[in-house]
Amino acid sequence: MNLDEQIDIFKAIGHPVRFRVLQSLSDSEKSVGEIEEDTKVSQPGLSQHLRSCAKRNW
């Protein structure tokens, strides 16, 4: 992994919502509804952050 890729990862997990999403998923797979409940983020907002994670193949 090169430096630019590492920086991209830190930028992504540096966002509080994405960090909470990753925390929520750290123990098991969950539905969007379960992640929404865990993170207290609206479904549209959560979709944006999940899309950002998907672009990074997470």
Summary of the structure (lengths in Angstrom):
residues: 58
radius of gyration: 11.6
end to end distance: 14.6
largest distance: 35.2
contacts: 139
relative contact order: 0.17
helix: 74%
strand: 0%
